[in-house]
Amino acid sequence: MLFAVPWSGSEKLLLALLCLLTLFFCLVTPPFQAPDENQHYMKALAVRQGDVLTQQRGPAIGTTLPRAALDIHRIDFPTDVPATVRVFDADQLRRSATADAGRTGTDFADFPNVASYAPTLYVPGAVGLAAGKGLGLSSLGTFYVGRLVNALTGLALLIAALQLLPFGRNALLVTALLPTFAYQTGSLSPDAVINGLGFVGLALALRIGFMGSAPARSVGLLLTGPLLALCKGVYLPLMAAGLRWPTRRDPRQWLILGAMALGATAFLGWMHYSGGSQALYHIQSRKTGETMMTAPLRDQLAMILASPLGYVDILVTSVIERAPVYALQIVGRFGWNAILLPLLAYPLAALMLAAGVSTGSGARFGLGQRIWWLAVALGVALLIETAMYLTGTPLGADYIQGTQGRYFLPVLPLVLIALSPARAVIGAQRLLIWTAIALSLIAATSAFDSFWVHGFITSDGMPPHGSIARALLLPSPRW
């Protein structure tokens, strides 16, 4: 393949819709209402003040941070709230924005869940926080500037991936148009960087593998490999999608493999530099509800090696049990996974994804290449599950804890490309536009209503048996 498919007007429209939805979530989502955003905020603050490594003080792992910045979470917008209806209002924002004067000094901040993450993940958020501080804004205003810069970085990486992708652009667009993607990108979560670099790595590998290498592309690939590995090493094998099947002895393949090797080296280098220590933390078991400690990686790995078939059984049963949850989370589940969209939005999202596939990839591929892509996607998914078993699950548990549907977003475009026909099905592009607009409007309305109008309950809710119509047409807090 010698050229990329040019942008269409509908693709530009979908990208504009995505940017608007992302910025909407950036402004409308209350502080710390994206998963682990409080810990990501503290880590970004640490990077802003130059703390690359964390400290351990007893059971706490983190660093010393300004009390005024910490108190917007600890006092103004806490996340450990009782299971009662919670509604945000503008007065909370005003009170928080004027509270800095009475909050002087520093405190030790504990953020064990993200303590071992590489600082490169938090550079955009840290730059935004530094800019807000430089402008003389309050801690709350600085928080929102950090969010905005993080979101713009995520969108810039997405646009770069869309420009680089040689075929299947709609497969990437429909993945990004899932409300979960826009919601996470519009927060201080490093998901904006993780997903963006995952897409860029995939796009560069496919461009080099199917359009040929050039100096700029080669340098970009060799830089992206280490950055992607420092995000989360489990996504590094996505770059293997650029390997042609069954072509052999192609120098482009060695370039892709070299970038992956550089990534693995960078990951190991960071682990060595950071001390190689694993931060253990308490979790609530999804099986028993008990509060338990995550397992030391070495001990959990020994459990797998002692009974590989036993782990395969754990893997299969956990995925089967959690597949419906993954499906809901990958489409849209707001707050700390507490707010579901109206149930009709989920088949609408499936229809949008099907329309994205039906628009075609714009290129022909054999069955072997498609199977290879699906194998790469499956391999990355299994790595994600195994990583969570090793680092986020109690020792010796017969289940996998902590995996969320959003972790599979970087993998989804490759699956959709593998399933896409060469040419578009008649009417698919129009269906894609209308379903994307409808889903985005539903998501935006659901978030605004649940946070600022009717409120929500932090604990998970189940669809009511007595009023199916409400569950189909309203977000979960209204059930």
N, C-alpha and C positions, 0 to 999 in steps of 0.2 A: 504494500500500500504506500503510495507516494505523496498523498496529500490528505489533510484532515477535512472532514465535512464542515462547510461554513455554517455559521450561526444562522438560525432562522428567527423570524420575528416573534414566534410563539416562545422560543427558548429565552429570548431577552425579556419577554413579559413575565415568564415564570421566575427568572432570576430577580427581577424587580420586586415581584410579590414576596419572594423569600427574604430579601433585604428588609422590606417593610415589616414583615412579621417578626424578624429577629430584633429589630430596633424597638418594635412595640413591646416585646417581652422584656427587653433590657430596661425599659422605663416602667412598665406596669407590674412586673414581678416584685413583691416586697423584698427588702433585704434578707438574705440568707434563706430564701424559700426555694432555692435549687439544691439538690442533694449535695451535702457536705460543703456547701458554699461558705459556711462559717470557717471551716478549717482551711479551705483554699484561700480565703481572704487573709487569714493569719500568715499562711505561707508566703503569699504575695507581699505582705507587709515586711516579712523577714527578708525577702529578696530585695525589696526596695531599699532597706537600710544596709544591704551588703552581707547579710548572714547566709552564706551558702550552705553551711552545715548546721545541724541542730545540736542542742545540748540535752542531757538527761538529768533530771532532778528527782530522785526517788522514782515513783512510777510515771511521772510526767515527762514528756518529750516535746521540746519546742525551743523557744527563745524569748528573750525579753523584748517587749513591745510597748509603745505608748498606751497609757491607760485610756485616754480619750478615744483612741481608735478601737480598743478592745470593748469598751462599754457600749458601743452601739449594738453589739451582739449580746453581751452579757446582761444588759439592763433594758435597752430600748426595744430590741427585736430578738428576744431569746427563742431558741428552737426547742428547748425541753419544756414544752407547755402541756397542761393537762388535756385529756381527750374531751374537750368541750368546744363548742363552736367558737371559732376565732375569726374576727373581721378586722381588717386594717382600715385606717382612716388618715386623712391628711394631717390631722393634729399630731399624730405620732411622729410624722416626718418633721413637722415644724419644731416640736419639742426636742427631738434628737439633734436637729441642726443647730440649736442654740445652747446645747448642754456642754460644749467643750470647755468652757471657761472654768467650770467647777471640777474638771477631771484632769488633774495634773499628775505628773510622775509616770512611772512605768510599772508593769507587772509581768510575771512570767506567763507566757501563753502556751497552752498545751494543745498540740495538734498531731497526735501520734499516727492517725490514719494516712497522712500525707507527708510525714517527716522525711521519709527516704526518697521522695520523688525528686527528680533532677530539677535544678533551678531554671533550666531553659523553658520548662513548661509555664513558668510564671512571669517570664520577662514582660509580655504585653500588659498583664495586669499590674505588675510593679511599675512599669512606665506610666500607666494611667494614674496610679496612686501618687506617684511622684509629681505628675503634672498637676493633679488636683491640689496637692499640698503647696506646690509652687505658685498656684493661683490664689492661695490664701483661703481656700474653701474649708468648710467644716469637715469633720471626719466623715459625716454622712455624704456630703457633696463629693468628697474625694473618693468614697466608695463607688458612687455612681459613675464618676469619670473613669475609674479603673474598669468597671463593667463595660463602659462604652468602648474604650480602647481595646479591651479583650475581644469584644464582639466584632469590631471592625477588622481586627487581625484575623479572626476566624473566617469572616466573609472574604477578605483578601486572599487567603489561602484557598478557599473554595473556588473563587473566580480564577485563580492561577491554575488550579486543577482542571477546571472546565476548559480553559484555553489550551492546555497541554494535551488533554485527552483526545486521541486520534479518532475514536468512534464511540458510540454508545453514550453520548452526552446526556440524553434524557434519563438514562439509568442513574447517573450521578445526581441530576437535578431532582428526580422524584425522591431519592433518598434524603436529600437536603430539605425537601418540602414536607417531610414528616414533622409534625409539630414538636416532637422531642428534640430534633436537631436544632431547630430555631430557638427553643426554650433553653437548651444547654449553652448554645453559642451566645445567647443574650444574657449570660450570667458571668460571674467571676470564676467559673469552673474552667480548668485546663482542657476540658472536652473541646473547646473551641480550637485549641492548638492541636490536640491529639487527632480529632477528626480531620482537621484541615491538612495536617502533614500526612495522615494516612491516605487521603485522597490524592495529594500531590505525589507521594511515592508511587501509588498505583498508576497514576496518569503518566508520570515520567517513564516508568518501566514499560508500559504499553507503547508509549510513543517511540522509545528507542527500539523495543523489540519488533515493532511492526512498521516503523517509518525510517529506521536507520539512526545512527548516532551522529551527533555533531558536537563540537567542543563545548558549547554552552549547555547542551542537554547532558553531556557526560559529566561536566562539573556539577550541574544541578543534582544529578542522581547521586554522585559521590558525597555531596553535602547532605542531601535529604536522608540517606541511609542512617548515618549516626544520629541526626536529629530525631528521626522517627523511632529509633531504638531507645533513645533517652526518654521519649514520651512514654512508651510502653513497649517493651521488647517483643511482646506477643504479636504485634502488628508488622514486624519486620518481614516475615515471609510473604506478605502481600505483594512485595516487589517481584516475587517469583512468577507472578502472572505475566510478566513480560517475556518469559522464556517461550520460545516457539516450539511447538510440538508437531512432529518428531524431529525437527531440524537439529543437526549436530554440527560441531566444529564451527560455530558462528562466533566471531569475536564479541558481538553484542551480548551474547549470553555470559561471557566471562566478565564483561563490564557490570552486568546486573548482579552476578554472584559476588564480584569484588565489592560492590556497594553494600551488599548484605553482610559481607565479612567485616567491612569497616564498621557497620552498625553494631554487630555483635561485639567487636573490640571496644567500641565506645561504651556500650552497656556494661561490659565487664570492668572497664577502666573506672567508670563512675562508682560501681559497687565497691571497688578496691579503695578509691579515694575517700568515699563516704564512710569507710570502716567496715563495709559489708554487713553491718548489723541490721537486723530486722526489728521493726517496732511492733511489739505485740499490743493488742488492744481488746477491750471487751466488746462482745456482740450479743445480741439476743438470738438464741437458737430458733430457727424457723420451724424446727420439729417440736421442741418442748416448751419454748417460750422462756427458758432459763437464760440468765446472763452468764456467758461463758467466755473464756479467753481464747483468742486465736492460737494456732499451733506454731511452734518453731518450725521453720521451713525444713531444716535438716531432719527433724524427727518425723514430720509428715511425709517427706520423701522416702524415708526408711520404711514407713508403713506401705507405701505404694510398691516399692521394690520387693518387699516381703510377700506381697500377694497381688501381682499384676492383674490377674483375672478378677480378683475381688474389686480392684479399683475400676476395671472396665464395667462391672456391674453397677458400682456406685455412679459412674459417669452416665450410663444409659438411663438408669432409673431417675436420676436427678434431672436430666434433660427432659424426659417424658413428663415428669411431675411439673416442671417449671415452664414448659413450652407455652401454655396459655398466658402466663405472666409475662414472659419475654415478648410475646406478640403485642400485648397491651402497652408495655413500656416502650417498645421500639416505635410505636405510633405516637402515643402521647399520654403521659401521666404526670401531672404537675405537682407542685409542692415537693415534699420528700416522698414522692410516689403515692400521695394520699388522694389526689384529685383525678378522677377518671373523666374522660370526655363522655358525652352522650353515647350510648352503646352503638347507635347507628353510624357514628363517625368511624368506627373501626372497619366495618365492611366497605365504607366509602374510601378509606385509606387503601384497602386491598384493591379496590377498583382503580384507584389512581396508580398504584404500582403496576397493575396489569396493563393499564393504558400506556405507562412508560415503557414497558417491555414491548408492547404492540407497535410502538412508533418505530421500532427497528433500530439496529445498531449502525446501519449504513455501510456495512462490510460483511463479506462472506467468510465463514470459518467452518472447518471440518469438525466432525464429532469428537475426534481426539483432542483438539484444542479446547473445546467446550468442557469435556470431561476433566481436562487438566485444570481449568479455571475453577470448576466446582470442587476438585480435590484440594486446591490451594485454600479456597474459602472454608472448606470443612476442617482442614488442618489448623487454620487460625482459630476457628471456633473452639476446637478441642484444646488448643493451647490456652485460650481464655478461661475455659472451665478448669483446666488443670492448675493454672496460676491461682485461681480463686480457692481451689482446694488446698494448695500448698500454703497460702499466706492469709486466707480470710475465713478459715473453717476450723472448728475445734479439733484437737488431735484425735485421730482415729474415727471421726464421724462417718456414718454410713450415708452421708448426703453432702452436697456441695452448697456452701453458704455464700451469699453476697453477690452472685452474678446478676447483673441487670441487663435488660434488653438493649439499653443504649450502648453497651459495650460492643454490640455487633454492627453498629452503624458503618464503621469503616469497611466492613466485609460485604455489606449488602450490594453496593454497586457492581462488584465483580460477579455476584450471583445473577443479578439482573442482566448483565451483559451476556453471560453464558447462556441465558434463556432467550435472548432477543433474536428475532429473525433478521435477515439482512434488510428486508424492505418493510416499510410501514404498512400496517393494516389500515384500510380505508376508514376514516373517522376517528382513528386512535388519538391523533394530536388534539382534535377538538375536545374529545372526552377527557384527555389529560388536563387541559386548561380549566375546564369547568369543575372537575373534581378537585383540583388543586385549590382553586378559588374558594369553593364551598368548604373544604376541610380547613383552610386557613382562617376563614371567618368564624367557623364553629370553635376552633381552638382559641382564637383571640377573645371571643365572647365568653367562653367557658372560664378562661383564666381571670378576666376582669371581674366577672360576676362572683366567682368563688373566692377571690381575695378581698374585693373591695365592696361588694354589695350584700350578698347573702352569707358569706363566710364559709368555713369548711372545718372539718374535724380531722385532726392529725392521724388518728388510727384508720386503718384501711376499712372500707365499707364494701358490702356485697349488694348486688342488685336486689331490690325488694320483690317479694313474691306477689304482693297484693297490688302493685301498680307498675306493671311492665311498661306502660306508655310513658311514665315519667322517666324510667331508666333509659328508654330508647331516645328520648328527646331532650333530656336535661343532664347537665354534669352531675357527678356523684353527690356533691354536697346538697343538691336539691331533691335527692331521692327520699 
